[in-house]
């Protein structure tokens, strides 16, 4: 993860900005250097999406299922 992405995540947490958290954790998953790290970030994005009632939750869940991380 880049320093800029990490800084943006911290700011989004501090602002309680669910949409940004979903986007940033998804971005981190997309750029992670291995599957475990990617799924770690995807799980966070998924949880934030569920909490926010965001439509992204379905897509994120499908990605976790494809990687055997969610049933």
PQR file of N, CA, C, O and H, with PARSE charges and radii, in Angstrom:
ATOM      1  N   UNK A   1       0.852  -1.166   0.000 -0.4000 1.5000
ATOM      2  CA  UNK A   1       0.000   0.000   0.000 -0.0000 2.0000
ATOM      3  C   UNK A   1       0.902   1.234   0.000  0.5500 1.7000
ATOM      4  O   UNK A   1       1.941   1.268   0.659 -0.5500 1.4000
ATOM      5  N   UNK A   2       0.487   2.216  -0.735 -0.4000 1.5000
ATOM      6  CA  UNK A   2       1.266   3.445  -0.794 -0.0000 2.0000
ATOM      7  C   UNK A   2       0.997   4.313   0.434  0.5500 1.7000
ATOM      8  O   UNK A   2      -0.018   4.164   1.115 -0.5500 1.4000
ATOM      9  H   UNK A   2      -0.357   2.188  -1.270  0.4000 1.0000
ATOM     10  N   UNK A   3       1.913   5.200   0.690 -0.4000 1.5000
ATOM     11  CA  UNK A   3       1.739   6.126   1.810 -0.0000 2.0000
ATOM     12  C   UNK A   3       0.523   7.012   1.586  0.5500 1.7000
ATOM     13  O   UNK A   3      -0.204   7.325   2.528 -0.5500 1.4000
ATOM     14  H   UNK A   3       2.737   5.321   0.137  0.4000 1.0000
ATOM     15  N   UNK A   4       0.304   7.414   0.342 -0.4000 1.5000
ATOM     16  CA  UNK A   4      -0.850   8.270   0.032 -0.0000 2.0000
ATOM     17  C   UNK A   4      -2.159   7.538   0.310  0.5500 1.7000
ATOM     18  O   UNK A   4      -3.099   8.125   0.846 -0.5500 1.4000
ATOM     19  H   UNK A   4       0.895   7.159  -0.423  0.4000 1.0000
ATOM     20  N   UNK A   5      -2.220   6.266  -0.049 -0.4000 1.5000
ATOM     21  CA  UNK A   5      -3.432   5.481   0.195 -0.0000 2.0000
ATOM     22  C   UNK A   5      -3.644   5.304   1.693  0.5500 1.7000
ATOM     23  O   UNK A   5      -4.769   5.414   2.182 -0.5500 1.4000
ATOM     24  H   UNK A   5      -1.456   5.790  -0.484  0.4000 1.0000
ATOM     25  N   UNK A   6      -2.575   5.030   2.415 -0.4000 1.5000
ATOM     26  CA  UNK A   6      -2.667   4.887   3.863 -0.0000 2.0000
ATOM     27  C   UNK A   6      -3.157   6.185   4.508  0.5500 1.7000
ATOM     28  O   UNK A   6      -4.016   6.156   5.389 -0.5500 1.4000
ATOM     29  H   UNK A   6      -1.661   4.940   2.018  0.4000 1.0000
ATOM     30  N   UNK A   7      -2.622   7.301   4.079 -0.4000 1.5000
ATOM     31  CA  UNK A   7      -3.040   8.607   4.610 -0.0000 2.0000
ATOM     32  C   UNK A   7      -4.511   8.868   4.309  0.5500 1.7000
ATOM     33  O   UNK A   7      -5.245   9.371   5.160 -0.5500 1.4000
ATOM     34  H   UNK A   7      -1.924   7.325   3.364  0.4000 1.0000
ATOM     35  N   UNK A   8      -4.935   8.526   3.101 -0.4000 1.5000
ATOM     36  CA  UNK A   8      -6.340   8.711   2.721 -0.0000 2.0000
ATOM     37  C   UNK A   8      -7.254   7.827   3.563  0.5500 1.7000
ATOM     38  O   UNK A   8      -8.345   8.250   3.943 -0.5500 1.4000
ATOM     39  H   UNK A   8      -4.339   8.118   2.410  0.4000 1.0000
ATOM     40  N   UNK A   9      -6.820   6.606   3.855 -0.4000 1.5000
ATOM     41  CA  UNK A   9      -7.619   5.708   4.692 -0.0000 2.0000
ATOM     42  C   UNK A   9      -7.783   6.273   6.104  0.5500 1.7000
ATOM     43  O   UNK A   9      -8.879   6.263   6.665 -0.5500 1.4000
ATOM     44  H   UNK A   9      -5.933   6.262   3.546  0.4000 1.0000
ATOM     45  N   UNK A  10      -6.689   6.760   6.665 -0.4000 1.5000
ATOM     46  CA  UNK A  10      -6.744   7.334   8.007 -0.0000 2.0000
ATOM     47  C   UNK A  10      -7.714   8.517   8.026  0.5500 1.7000
ATOM     48  O   UNK A  10      -8.536   8.637   8.934 -0.5500 1.4000
ATOM     49  H   UNK A  10      -5.798   6.768   6.209  0.4000 1.0000
ATOM     50  N   UNK A  11      -7.615   9.376   7.030 -0.4000 1.5000
ATOM     51  CA  UNK A  11      -8.508  10.541   6.954 -0.0000 2.0000
ATOM     52  C   UNK A  11      -9.963  10.104   6.820  0.5500 1.7000
ATOM     53  O   UNK A  11     -10.848  10.698   7.436 -0.5500 1.4000
ATOM     54  H   UNK A  11      -6.947   9.278   6.292  0.4000 1.0000
ATOM     55  N   UNK A  12     -10.215   9.076   6.022 -0.4000 1.5000
ATOM     56  CA  UNK A  12     -11.586   8.585   5.844 -0.0000 2.0000
ATOM     57  C   UNK A  12     -12.124   7.996   7.141  0.5500 1.7000
ATOM     58  O   UNK A  12     -13.295   8.184   7.471 -0.5500 1.4000
ATOM     59  H   UNK A  12      -9.496   8.594   5.522  0.4000 1.0000
ATOM     60  N   UNK A  13     -11.274   7.283   7.880 -0.4000 1.5000
ATOM     61  CA  UNK A  13     -11.690   6.761   9.189 -0.0000 2.0000
ATOM     62  C   UNK A  13     -12.026   7.908  10.141  0.5500 1.7000
ATOM     63  O   UNK A  13     -13.050   7.885  10.825 -0.5500 1.4000
ATOM     64  H   UNK A  13     -10.323   7.131   7.612  0.4000 1.0000
ATOM     65  N   UNK A  14     -11.160   8.897  10.172 -0.4000 1.5000
ATOM     66  CA  UNK A  14     -11.384  10.029  11.073 -0.0000 2.0000
ATOM     67  C   UNK A  14     -12.658  10.792  10.725  0.5500 1.7000
ATOM     68  O   UNK A  14     -13.336  11.315  11.609 -0.5500 1.4000
ATOM     69  H   UNK A  14     -10.328   8.916   9.617  0.4000 1.0000
ATOM     70  N   UNK A  15     -12.980  10.854   9.431 -0.4000 1.5000
ATOM     71  CA  UNK A  15     -14.173  11.570   8.971 -0.0000 2.0000
ATOM     72  C   UNK A  15     -15.427  10.696   8.991  0.5500 1.7000
ATOM     73  O   UNK A  15     -16.526  11.180   8.720 -0.5500 1.4000
ATOM     74  H   UNK A  15     -12.429  10.429   8.713  0.4000 1.0000
ATOM     75  N   UNK A  16     -15.265   9.413   9.312 -0.4000 1.5000
ATOM     76  CA  UNK A  16     -16.388   8.459   9.283 -0.0000 2.0000
ATOM     77  C   UNK A  16     -17.058   8.478   7.900  0.5500 1.7000
ATOM     78  O   UNK A  16     -18.284   8.469   7.790 -0.5500 1.4000
ATOM     79  H   UNK A  16     -14.373   9.020   9.533  0.4000 1.0000
ATOM     80  N   UNK A  17     -16.234   8.505   6.861 -0.4000 1.5000
ATOM     81  CA  UNK A  17     -16.701   8.584   5.474 -0.0000 2.0000
ATOM     82  C   UNK A  17     -16.780   7.176   4.882  0.5500 1.7000
ATOM     83  O   UNK A  17     -15.809   6.669   4.322 -0.5500 1.4000
ATOM     84  H   UNK A  17     -15.238   8.512   6.950  0.4000 1.0000
ATOM     85  N   UNK A  18     -17.944   6.563   5.017 -0.4000 1.5000
ATOM     86  CA  UNK A  18     -18.124   5.176   4.583 -0.0000 2.0000
ATOM     87  C   UNK A  18     -17.846   4.995   3.098  0.5500 1.7000
ATOM     88  O   UNK A  18     -17.202   4.022   2.705 -0.5500 1.4000
ATOM     89  H   UNK A  18     -18.733   6.976   5.472  0.4000 1.0000
ATOM     90  N   UNK A  19     -18.315   5.907   2.278 -0.4000 1.5000
ATOM     91  CA  UNK A  19     -18.106   5.771   0.832 -0.0000 2.0000
ATOM     92  C   UNK A  19     -16.615   5.780   0.497  0.5500 1.7000
ATOM     93  O   UNK A  19     -16.154   4.995  -0.331 -0.5500 1.4000
ATOM     94  H   UNK A  19     -18.838   6.697   2.597  0.4000 1.0000
ATOM     95  N   UNK A  20     -15.876   6.661   1.137 -0.4000 1.5000
ATOM     96  CA  UNK A  20     -14.430   6.714   0.893 -0.0000 2.0000
ATOM     97  C   UNK A  20     -13.748   5.453   1.413  0.5500 1.7000
ATOM     98  O   UNK A  20     -12.838   4.933   0.767 -0.5500 1.4000
ATOM     99  H   UNK A  20     -16.251   7.299   1.810  0.4000 1.0000
ATOM    100  N   UNK A  21     -14.177   4.956   2.571 -0.4000 1.5000
ATOM    101  CA  UNK A  21     -13.580   3.740   3.118 -0.0000 2.0000
ATOM    102  C   UNK A  21     -13.801   2.556   2.183  0.5500 1.7000
ATOM    103  O   UNK A  21     -12.885   1.765   1.958 -0.5500 1.4000
ATOM    104  H   UNK A  21     -14.916   5.379   3.096  0.4000 1.0000
ATOM    105  N   UNK A  22     -14.987   2.433   1.647 -0.4000 1.5000
ATOM    106  CA  UNK A  22     -15.274   1.345   0.701 -0.0000 2.0000
ATOM    107  C   UNK A  22     -14.365   1.470  -0.513  0.5500 1.7000
ATOM    108  O   UNK A  22     -13.747   0.496  -0.940 -0.5500 1.4000
ATOM    109  H   UNK A  22     -15.731   3.076   1.830  0.4000 1.0000
ATOM    110  N   UNK A  23     -14.290   2.670  -1.059 -0.4000 1.5000
ATOM    111  CA  UNK A  23     -13.478   2.909  -2.252 -0.0000 2.0000
ATOM    112  C   UNK A  23     -12.000   2.670  -1.980  0.5500 1.7000
ATOM    113  O   UNK A  23     -11.320   2.021  -2.775 -0.5500 1.4000
ATOM    114  H   UNK A  23     -14.793   3.461  -0.712  0.4000 1.0000
ATOM    115  N   UNK A  24     -11.500   3.186  -0.871 -0.4000 1.5000
ATOM    116  CA  UNK A  24     -10.075   3.075  -0.570 -0.0000 2.0000
ATOM    117  C   UNK A  24      -9.658   1.640  -0.237  0.5500 1.7000
ATOM    118  O   UNK A  24      -8.606   1.183  -0.684 -0.5500 1.4000
ATOM    119  H   UNK A  24     -12.052   3.713  -0.225  0.4000 1.0000
ATOM    120  N   UNK A  25     -10.465   0.937   0.534 -0.4000 1.5000
ATOM    121  CA  UNK A  25     -10.120  -0.450   0.843 -0.0000 2.0000
ATOM    122  C   UNK A  25     -10.230  -1.332  -0.404  0.5500 1.7000
ATOM    123  O   UNK A  25      -9.472  -2.289  -0.553 -0.5500 1.4000
ATOM    124  H   UNK A  25     -11.320   1.309   0.897  0.4000 1.0000
ATOM    125  N   UNK A  26     -11.154  -1.019  -1.281 -0.4000 1.5000
ATOM    126  CA  UNK A  26     -11.232  -1.749  -2.552 -0.0000 2.0000
ATOM    127  C   UNK A  26      -9.991  -1.469  -3.388  0.5500 1.7000
ATOM    128  O   UNK A  26      -9.424  -2.377  -3.994 -0.5500 1.4000
ATOM    129  H   UNK A  26     -11.771  -0.241  -1.159  0.4000 1.0000
ATOM    130  N   UNK A  27      -9.576  -0.213  -3.418 -0.4000 1.5000
ATOM    131  CA  UNK A  27      -8.362   0.152  -4.146 -0.0000 2.0000
ATOM    132  C   UNK A  27      -7.147  -0.578  -3.569  0.5500 1.7000
ATOM    133  O   UNK A  27      -6.303  -1.069  -4.318 -0.5500 1.4000
ATOM    134  H   UNK A  27     -10.037   0.525  -2.926  0.4000 1.0000
ATOM    135  N   UNK A  28      -7.061  -0.648  -2.256 -0.4000 1.5000
ATOM    136  CA  UNK A  28      -5.959  -1.370  -1.620 -0.0000 2.0000
ATOM    137  C   UNK A  28      -5.986  -2.844  -2.009  0.5500 1.7000
ATOM    138  O   UNK A  28      -4.941  -3.445  -2.257 -0.5500 1.4000
ATOM    139  H   UNK A  28      -7.746  -0.249  -1.648  0.4000 1.0000
ATOM    140  N   UNK A  29      -7.175  -3.422  -2.061 -0.4000 1.5000
ATOM    141  CA  UNK A  29      -7.302  -4.825  -2.477 -0.0000 2.0000
ATOM    142  C   UNK A  29      -6.849  -5.005  -3.920  0.5500 1.7000
ATOM    143  O   UNK A  29      -6.181  -5.984  -4.255 -0.5500 1.4000
ATOM    144  H   UNK A  29      -8.024  -2.935  -1.859  0.4000 1.0000
ATOM    145  N   UNK A  30      -7.214  -4.064  -4.755 -0.4000 1.5000
ATOM    146  CA  UNK A  30      -6.865  -4.162  -6.173 -0.0000 2.0000
ATOM    147  C   UNK A  30      -5.366  -4.024  -6.425  0.5500 1.7000
ATOM    148  O   UNK A  30      -4.856  -4.507  -7.436 -0.5500 1.4000
ATOM    149  H   UNK A  30      -7.756  -3.269  -4.483  0.4000 1.0000
ATOM    150  N   UNK A  31      -4.671  -3.372  -5.514 -0.4000 1.5000
ATOM    151  CA  UNK A  31      -3.239  -3.132  -5.718 -0.0000 2.0000
ATOM    152  C   UNK A  31      -2.352  -3.948  -4.781  0.5500 1.7000
ATOM    153  O   UNK A  31      -1.130  -3.801  -4.807 -0.5500 1.4000
ATOM    154  H   UNK A  31      -5.085  -2.980  -4.693  0.4000 1.0000
ATOM    155  N   UNK A  32      -2.944  -4.797  -3.963 -0.4000 1.5000
ATOM    156  CA  UNK A  32      -2.163  -5.615  -3.021 -0.0000 2.0000
ATOM    157  C   UNK A  32      -1.266  -6.577  -3.793  0.5500 1.7000
ATOM    158  O   UNK A  32      -1.572  -6.981  -4.915 -0.5500 1.4000
ATOM    159  H   UNK A  32      -3.936  -4.916  -3.942  0.4000 1.0000
ATOM    160  N   UNK A  33      -0.153  -6.930  -3.162 -0.4000 1.5000
ATOM    161  CA  UNK A  33       0.825  -7.772  -3.841 -0.0000 2.0000
ATOM    162  C   UNK A  33       0.618  -9.271  -3.653  0.5500 1.7000
ATOM    163  O   UNK A  33       1.372 -10.068  -4.210 -0.5500 1.4000
ATOM    164  H   UNK A  33       0.096  -6.602  -2.250  0.4000 1.0000
ATOM    165  N   UNK A  34      -0.378  -9.666  -2.887 -0.4000 1.5000
ATOM    166  CA  UNK A  34      -0.698 -11.099  -2.798 -0.0000 2.0000
ATOM    167  C   UNK A  34      -2.179 -11.277  -2.443  0.5500 1.7000
ATOM    168  O   UNK A  34      -2.847 -10.340  -2.006 -0.5500 1.4000
ATOM    169  H   UNK A  34      -0.991  -9.018  -2.434  0.4000 1.0000
ATOM    170  N   UNK A  35      -2.663 -12.480  -2.637 -0.4000 1.5000
ATOM    171  CA  UNK A  35      -4.090 -12.768  -2.460 -0.0000 2.0000
ATOM    172  C   UNK A  35      -4.549 -12.573  -1.016  0.5500 1.7000
ATOM    173  O   UNK A  35      -5.637 -12.050  -0.778 -0.5500 1.4000
ATOM    174  H   UNK A  35      -2.121 -13.241  -2.992  0.4000 1.0000
ATOM    175  N   UNK A  36      -3.733 -12.986  -0.060 -0.4000 1.5000
ATOM    176  CA  UNK A  36      -4.129 -12.817   1.343 -0.0000 2.0000
ATOM    177  C   UNK A  36      -4.309 -11.345   1.689  0.5500 1.7000
ATOM    178  O   UNK A  36      -5.292 -10.973   2.330 -0.5500 1.4000
ATOM    179  H   UNK A  36      -2.848 -13.411  -0.254  0.4000 1.0000
ATOM    180  N   UNK A  37      -3.381 -10.520   1.274 -0.4000 1.5000
ATOM    181  CA  UNK A  37      -3.498  -9.083   1.539 -0.0000 2.0000
ATOM    182  C   UNK A  37      -4.713  -8.512   0.820  0.5500 1.7000
ATOM    183  O   UNK A  37      -5.458  -7.713   1.386 -0.5500 1.4000
ATOM    184  H   UNK A  37      -2.582 -10.823   0.754  0.4000 1.0000
ATOM    185  N   UNK A  38      -4.906  -8.917  -0.410 -0.4000 1.5000
ATOM    186  CA  UNK A  38      -6.052  -8.442  -1.175 -0.0000 2.0000
ATOM    187  C   UNK A  38      -7.356  -8.791  -0.475  0.5500 1.7000
ATOM    188  O   UNK A  38      -8.241  -7.942  -0.355 -0.5500 1.4000
ATOM    189  H   UNK A  38      -4.300  -9.566  -0.870  0.4000 1.0000
ATOM    190  N   UNK A  39      -7.485 -10.017  -0.017 -0.4000 1.5000
ATOM    191  CA  UNK A  39      -8.713 -10.443   0.654 -0.0000 2.0000
ATOM    192  C   UNK A  39      -8.883  -9.760   2.010  0.5500 1.7000
ATOM    193  O   UNK A  39     -10.011  -9.523   2.442 -0.5500 1.4000
ATOM    194  H   UNK A  39      -6.766 -10.706  -0.114  0.4000 1.0000
ATOM    195  N   UNK A  40      -7.791  -9.445   2.678 -0.4000 1.5000
ATOM    196  CA  UNK A  40      -7.854  -8.685   3.929 -0.0000 2.0000
ATOM    197  C   UNK A  40      -8.532  -7.339   3.664  0.5500 1.7000
ATOM    198  O   UNK A  40      -9.454  -6.959   4.385 -0.5500 1.4000
ATOM    199  H   UNK A  40      -6.874  -9.637   2.327  0.4000 1.0000
ATOM    200  N   UNK A  41      -8.083  -6.622   2.642 -0.4000 1.5000
ATOM    201  CA  UNK A  41      -8.666  -5.322   2.312 -0.0000 2.0000
ATOM    202  C   UNK A  41     -10.090  -5.471   1.779  0.5500 1.7000
ATOM    203  O   UNK A  41     -10.958  -4.654   2.089 -0.5500 1.4000
ATOM    204  H   UNK A  41      -7.333  -6.932   2.056  0.4000 1.0000
ATOM    205  N   UNK A  42     -10.332  -6.508   0.981 -0.4000 1.5000
ATOM    206  CA  UNK A  42     -11.685  -6.743   0.473 -0.0000 2.0000
ATOM    207  C   UNK A  42     -12.669  -6.977   1.615  0.5500 1.7000
ATOM    208  O   UNK A  42     -13.799  -6.490   1.578 -0.5500 1.4000
ATOM    209  H   UNK A  42      -9.628  -7.172   0.729  0.4000 1.0000
ATOM    210  N   UNK A  43     -12.240  -7.718   2.623 -0.4000 1.5000
ATOM    211  CA  UNK A  43     -13.108  -7.978   3.769 -0.0000 2.0000
ATOM    212  C   UNK A  43     -13.488  -6.674   4.463  0.5500 1.7000
ATOM    213  O   UNK A  43     -14.643  -6.470   4.837 -0.5500 1.4000
ATOM    214  H   UNK A  43     -11.322  -8.114   2.654  0.4000 1.0000
ATOM    215  N   UNK A  44     -12.510  -5.803   4.629 -0.4000 1.5000
ATOM    216  CA  UNK A  44     -12.805  -4.508   5.245 -0.0000 2.0000
ATOM    217  C   UNK A  44     -13.767  -3.697   4.372  0.5500 1.7000
ATOM    218  O   UNK A  44     -14.732  -3.123   4.876 -0.5500 1.4000
ATOM    219  H   UNK A  44     -11.572  -5.969   4.326  0.4000 1.0000
ATOM    220  N   UNK A  45     -13.507  -3.651   3.095 -0.4000 1.5000
ATOM    221  CA  UNK A  45     -14.398  -2.912   2.191 -0.0000 2.0000
ATOM    222  C   UNK A  45     -15.805  -3.482   2.267  0.5500 1.7000
ATOM    223  O   UNK A  45     -16.781  -2.733   2.293 -0.5500 1.4000
ATOM    224  H   UNK A  45     -12.722  -4.117   2.685  0.4000 1.0000
ATOM    225  N   UNK A  46     -15.914  -4.801   2.303 -0.4000 1.5000
ATOM    226  CA  UNK A  46     -17.201  -5.477   2.374 -0.0000 2.0000
ATOM    227  C   UNK A  46     -17.945  -5.112   3.661  0.5500 1.7000
ATOM    228  O   UNK A  46     -19.139  -4.814   3.625 -0.5500 1.4000
ATOM    229  H   UNK A  46     -15.121  -5.411   2.282  0.4000 1.0000
ATOM    230  N   UNK A  47     -17.248  -5.135   4.789 -0.4000 1.5000
ATOM    231  CA  UNK A  47     -17.881  -4.799   6.068 -0.0000 2.0000
ATOM    232  C   UNK A  47     -18.369  -3.348   6.057  0.5500 1.7000
ATOM    233  O   UNK A  47     -19.484  -3.065   6.496 -0.5500 1.4000
ATOM    234  H   UNK A  47     -16.278  -5.378   4.818  0.4000 1.0000
ATOM    235  N   UNK A  48     -17.541  -2.432   5.558 -0.4000 1.5000
ATOM    236  CA  UNK A  48     -17.965  -1.032   5.476 -0.0000 2.0000
ATOM    237  C   UNK A  48     -19.180  -0.892   4.562  0.5500 1.7000
ATOM    238  O   UNK A  48     -20.090  -0.114   4.850 -0.5500 1.4000
ATOM    239  H   UNK A  48     -16.635  -2.662   5.201  0.4000 1.0000
ATOM    240  N   UNK A  49     -19.196  -1.640   3.468 -0.4000 1.5000
ATOM    241  CA  UNK A  49     -20.335  -1.584   2.546 -0.0000 2.0000
ATOM    242  C   UNK A  49     -21.597  -2.122   3.205  0.5500 1.7000
ATOM    243  O   UNK A  49     -22.674  -1.549   3.042 -0.5500 1.4000
ATOM    244  H   UNK A  49     -18.458  -2.272   3.234  0.4000 1.0000
ATOM    245  N   UNK A  50     -21.473  -3.215   3.947 -0.4000 1.5000
ATOM    246  CA  UNK A  50     -22.632  -3.754   4.665 -0.0000 2.0000
ATOM    247  C   UNK A  50     -23.150  -2.757   5.687  0.5500 1.7000
ATOM    248  O   UNK A  50     -24.355  -2.520   5.770 -0.5500 1.4000
ATOM    249  H   UNK A  50     -20.598  -3.681   4.079  0.4000 1.0000
ATOM    250  N   UNK A  51     -22.252  -2.174   6.460 -0.4000 1.5000
ATOM    251  CA  UNK A  51     -22.661  -1.211   7.480 -0.0000 2.0000
ATOM    252  C   UNK A  51     -23.360   0.004   6.872  0.5500 1.7000
ATOM    253  O   UNK A  51     -24.278   0.566   7.470 -0.5500 1.4000
ATOM    254  H   UNK A  51     -21.273  -2.367   6.392  0.4000 1.0000
ATOM    255  N   UNK A  52     -22.920   0.400   5.682 -0.4000 1.5000
ATOM    256  CA  UNK A  52     -23.478   1.587   5.036 -0.0000 2.0000
ATOM    257  C   UNK A  52     -24.705   1.266   4.186  0.5500 1.7000
ATOM    258  O   UNK A  52     -25.381   2.174   3.701 -0.5500 1.4000
ATOM    259  H   UNK A  52     -22.174  -0.057   5.196  0.4000 1.0000
ATOM    260  N   UNK A  53     -24.994  -0.024   4.005 -0.4000 1.5000
ATOM    261  CA  UNK A  53     -26.092  -0.403   3.121 -0.0000 2.0000
ATOM    262  C   UNK A  53     -25.781  -0.071   1.665  0.5500 1.7000
ATOM    263  O   UNK A  53     -26.682   0.182   0.866 -0.5500 1.4000
ATOM    264  H   UNK A  53     -24.445  -0.762   4.399  0.4000 1.0000
ATOM    265  N   UNK A  54     -24.504  -0.077   1.340 -0.4000 1.5000
ATOM    266  CA  UNK A  54     -24.059   0.296  -0.009 -0.0000 2.0000
ATOM    267  C   UNK A  54     -24.251  -0.859  -0.996  0.5500 1.7000
ATOM    268  O   UNK A  54     -24.067  -2.021  -0.633 -0.5500 1.4000
ATOM    269  H   UNK A  54     -23.772  -0.283   1.990  0.4000 1.0000
ATOM    270  N   UNK A  55     -24.615  -0.547  -2.224 -0.4000 1.5000
ATOM    271  CA  UNK A  55     -24.786  -1.590  -3.232 -0.0000 2.0000
ATOM    272  C   UNK A  55     -23.485  -2.315  -3.570  0.5500 1.7000
ATOM    273  O   UNK A  55     -23.521  -3.406  -4.139 -0.5500 1.4000
ATOM    274  H   UNK A  55     -24.764   0.397  -2.518  0.4000 1.0000
ATOM    275  N   UNK A  56     -22.344  -1.729  -3.230 -0.4000 1.5000
ATOM    276  CA  UNK A  56     -21.047  -2.364  -3.480 -0.0000 2.0000
ATOM    277  C   UNK A  56     -20.904  -3.684  -2.729  0.5500 1.7000
ATOM    278  O   UNK A  56     -20.085  -4.523  -3.105 -0.5500 1.4000
ATOM    279  H   UNK A  56     -22.315  -0.842  -2.768  0.4000 1.0000
ATOM    280  N   UNK A  57     -21.685  -3.875  -1.683 -0.4000 1.5000
ATOM    281  CA  UNK A  57     -21.549  -5.077  -0.852 -0.0000 2.0000
ATOM    282  C   UNK A  57     -21.695  -6.353  -1.679  0.5500 1.7000
ATOM    283  O   UNK A  57     -20.956  -7.313  -1.459 -0.5500 1.4000
ATOM    284  H   UNK A  57     -22.350  -3.194  -1.377  0.4000 1.0000
ATOM    285  N   UNK A  58     -22.614  -6.379  -2.605 -0.4000 1.5000
ATOM    286  CA  UNK A  58     -22.813  -7.596  -3.413 -0.0000 2.0000
ATOM    287  C   UNK A  58     -21.582  -7.923  -4.247  0.5500 1.7000
ATOM    288  O   UNK A  58     -21.149  -9.074  -4.312 -0.5500 1.4000
ATOM    289  H   UNK A  58     -23.214  -5.600  -2.784  0.4000 1.0000
ATOM    290  N   UNK A  59     -21.027  -6.904  -4.880 -0.4000 1.5000
ATOM    291  CA  UNK A  59     -19.849  -7.102  -5.731 -0.0000 2.0000
ATOM    292  C   UNK A  59     -18.645  -7.529  -4.891  0.5500 1.7000
ATOM    293  O   UNK A  59     -17.889  -8.416  -5.288 -0.5500 1.4000
ATOM    294  H   UNK A  59     -21.378  -5.969  -4.827  0.4000 1.0000
ATOM    295  N   UNK A  60     -18.472  -6.905  -3.746 -0.4000 1.5000
ATOM    296  CA  UNK A  60     -17.356  -7.257  -2.873 -0.0000 2.0000
ATOM    297  C   UNK A  60     -17.517  -8.675  -2.328  0.5500 1.7000
ATOM    298  O   UNK A  60     -16.548  -9.430  -2.244 -0.5500 1.4000
ATOM    299  H   UNK A  60     -19.086  -6.185  -3.423  0.4000 1.0000
ATOM    300  N   UNK A  61     -18.728  -9.022  -1.965 -0.4000 1.5000
ATOM    301  CA  UNK A  61     -18.996 -10.386  -1.492 -0.0000 2.0000
ATOM    302  C   UNK A  61     -18.669 -11.397  -2.585  0.5500 1.7000
ATOM    303  O   UNK A  61     -18.060 -12.431  -2.310 -0.5500 1.4000
ATOM    304  H   UNK A  61     -19.515  -8.409  -2.033  0.4000 1.0000
ATOM    305  N   UNK A  62     -19.062 -11.112  -3.797 -0.4000 1.5000
ATOM    306  CA  UNK A  62     -18.786 -12.023  -4.915 -0.0000 2.0000
ATOM    307  C   UNK A  62     -17.280 -12.213  -5.100  0.5500 1.7000
ATOM    308  O   UNK A  62     -16.828 -13.319  -5.396 -0.5500 1.4000
ATOM    309  H   UNK A  62     -19.557 -10.272  -4.020  0.4000 1.0000
ATOM    310  N   UNK A  63     -16.517 -11.165  -4.931 -0.4000 1.5000
ATOM    311  CA  UNK A  63     -15.063 -11.287  -5.052 -0.0000 2.0000
ATOM    312  C   UNK A  63     -14.500 -12.178  -3.948  0.5500 1.7000
ATOM    313  O   UNK A  63     -13.624 -13.004  -4.203 -0.5500 1.4000
ATOM    314  H   UNK A  63     -16.885 -10.267  -4.691  0.4000 1.0000
ATOM    315  N   UNK A  64     -14.996 -12.015  -2.730 -0.4000 1.5000
ATOM    316  CA  UNK A  64     -14.531 -12.861  -1.630 -0.0000 2.0000
ATOM    317  C   UNK A  64     -14.895 -14.327  -1.874  0.5500 1.7000
ATOM    318  O   UNK A  64     -14.095 -15.222  -1.602 -0.5500 1.4000
ATOM    319  H   UNK A  64     -15.708 -11.344  -2.522  0.4000 1.0000
ATOM    320  N   UNK A  65     -16.088 -14.565  -2.381 -0.4000 1.5000
ATOM    321  CA  UNK A  65     -16.511 -15.934  -2.686 -0.0000 2.0000
ATOM    322  C   UNK A  65     -15.593 -16.547  -3.743  0.5500 1.7000
ATOM    323  O   UNK A  65     -15.164 -17.693  -3.610 -0.5500 1.4000
ATOM    324  H   UNK A  65     -16.737 -13.838  -2.602  0.4000 1.0000
ATOM    325  N   UNK A  66     -15.295 -15.784  -4.786 -0.4000 1.5000
ATOM    326  CA  UNK A  66     -14.409 -16.284  -5.853 -0.0000 2.0000
ATOM    327  C   UNK A  66     -13.035 -16.719  -5.302  0.5500 1.7000
ATOM    328  O   UNK A  66     -12.396 -17.619  -5.847 -0.5500 1.4000
ATOM    329  H   UNK A  66     -15.644 -14.853  -4.895  0.4000 1.0000
ATOM    330  N   UNK A  67     -12.607 -16.080  -4.239 -0.4000 1.5000
ATOM    331  CA  UNK A  67     -11.305 -16.401  -3.652 -0.0000 2.0000
ATOM    332  C   UNK A  67     -11.414 -17.377  -2.484  0.5500 1.7000
ATOM    333  O   UNK A  67     -10.444 -17.601  -1.759 -0.5500 1.4000
ATOM    334  H   UNK A  67     -13.127 -15.350  -3.796  0.4000 1.0000
ATOM    335  N   UNK A  68     -12.610 -17.961  -2.305 -0.4000 1.5000
ATOM    336  CA  UNK A  68     -12.807 -18.956  -1.255 -0.0000 2.0000
ATOM    337  C   UNK A  68     -12.781 -18.379   0.139  0.5500 1.7000
ATOM    338  O   UNK A  68     -12.514 -19.112   1.091 -0.5500 1.4000
ATOM    339  H   UNK A  68     -13.398 -17.779  -2.894  0.4000 1.0000
ATOM    340  N   UNK A  69     -13.048 -17.092   0.301 -0.4000 1.5000
ATOM    341  CA  UNK A  69     -12.964 -16.452   1.607 -0.0000 2.0000
ATOM    342  C   UNK A  69     -14.318 -16.242   2.251  0.5500 1.7000
ATOM    343  O   UNK A  69     -14.406 -15.832   3.408 -0.5500 1.4000
ATOM    344  H   UNK A  69     -13.265 -16.497  -0.473  0.4000 1.0000
ATOM    345  N   UNK A  70     -15.357 -16.517   1.515 -0.4000 1.5000
ATOM    346  CA  UNK A  70     -16.723 -16.301   2.030 -0.0000 2.0000
ATOM    347  C   UNK A  70     -17.613 -17.329   1.355  0.5500 1.7000
ATOM    348  O   UNK A  70     -17.432 -17.647   0.180 -0.5500 1.4000
ATOM    349  H   UNK A  70     -15.286 -16.849   0.575  0.4000 1.0000
ATOM    350  N   UNK A  71     -18.566 -17.841   2.100 -0.4000 1.5000
ATOM    351  CA  UNK A  71     -19.478 -18.841   1.538 -0.0000 2.0000
ATOM    352  C   UNK A  71     -20.781 -18.225   1.113  0.5500 1.7000
ATOM    353  O   UNK A  71     -21.663 -18.927   0.618 -0.5500 1.4000
ATOM    354  H   UNK A  71     -18.713 -17.582   3.055  0.4000 1.0000
TER
END
